[in-house]
Amino acid sequence: MAIVICSAASTRRPRNRLDRIAIALSALCVAHCLASAIVLALFASFAGPLLDDRVHEVGLGIAVVLGAVALGRGLRQHGRRLPLVVGSVGLVLMALDILLPHGPGEVGVTVIGVLLLALGHWLNQRAARRR
């Protein structure tokens, strides 16, 4: 019986770890967005590397992969759709951000999208613990 309990606990940890990593990356994304806006406002000539479109494209790619894996596993594990829906709305907003010109609107859409994605991962963790 103890082996089964240990085995079940060890299979939950990697899933929760992906959600925790995704939440941490969401925090870094928000920091990047806010720092970019502040640096751009203060030092327009120095903001170039922070606003490079490749940074946003790579970040979105990582967010989509982590979101798909962690939220998809969570749905299979606990069967609750809310974390997947909330996280997906966040990803859509983040993807929309790439189409917007740099500025306050872009920062606002990105921050809301990232926060929704982080909320989806948090809900995913919570649902997995309650299972």
N, C-alpha and C positions, 0 to 999 in steps of 0.2 A: 504494500500500500504506500509506503514512504517513497518508493521509487517512482510511482505514478505521480505523486504530488510534486516531487522534485522535477520530474520531466515536464509536467504541465506548467510549472513556474518558469522553467528555462525557455519554453517555447513562447511565453508572453513577453519576456524581456527584449528580444530583438525587435519585436513589433513596437513596443513602447519606446525603445531606443530610437527607432526611425522617426517617430512622432516628436520625441524630444529634440533630435537633431534638426528636424524641419522647423520646430518652433524657434530654436536658436538661430537658424538661418533667416527666419522671418524677422527676428529682432535685428540682425545685421542688415537686412534689406531696408528696414525702416530707418536705421541709423545712416545708411548710405544715402537714402533719399533726402533725409533732412539735412545731412552734411552737405550734399551736393547743392541744395537750394541755398543754404547759408553761405557756402563758399562762393557760389555763383553771384550772390547778391553783394558780397564783400570784395571779392577778387575775381572779376569776370575772366581775366586772362589766365588764371591758374586752375579754373574748374574743368578744363578740357578732359583730363584723364578720368575724372569722376563721372562725366556725362557721356563717355564713349558708348555708343550703341551696342558694341559687342559685350560690354559688361552686363547690360540689361538682357541681351539675348541669352547669354550663358546662364545668368541668374534665373531667368524664366525657364530655361531648359531643365536646370537642376530642380527647380520648384515643381515642375510638371512631373518629372520622374519620381521624386520623393513622394509627392502627393498621390500619384497613381498607385505606387507600391504600398505605402503606409495606409492610405484611406481605403484602398481596395482590399487589402488584407483585413483591415478592421471590419469592413462590411461583411466579409466572409466569416469572420470570427464571431462577431456579436449580432449581426443582422440589422443594425440600426442604420438607416439611410441619412439621417440628419448630418452627421459629420461629413459624409461624402458630398452632400448637397452644399453645405456651407463652404467647405473647402473648394469645391468646384466653382462656385460663384466668385470666390476670392481669386482663383486662377484666371477666370475670364476677365476680371477687372485688371489683373496684372498684365494679361496679354493685350488688352485694350490700350494700356499705358504705352506700349511700344508705338502705337499709331498716333499718339498725341504729341504735339510739340512740347519741348522742355519748358517748364514754367509751373506756376502754382497749381493749375488744374491737374497737370500730370502727377505732381507730388501727392495731391489729395487722393486721386484715383488709386495710385500705387499704394499709399499707406492704408487706405480702406481695404483694398484687395489683399494686402499682406496680413492685415489684422484678421480678416475673415478666414484666410487660409490657416493662420495660427490657431484661431478659434476652432476650426474644423479638426485640426490635429489634437487640440486639447479635448474636444468632445469625444474624439476617437479613443484617446487614452482612458477617459472616464468611463465610456461604455465598455471597454475591454476589461476594466477593473471590476465592473458590476456584474459581469457575466459569470 
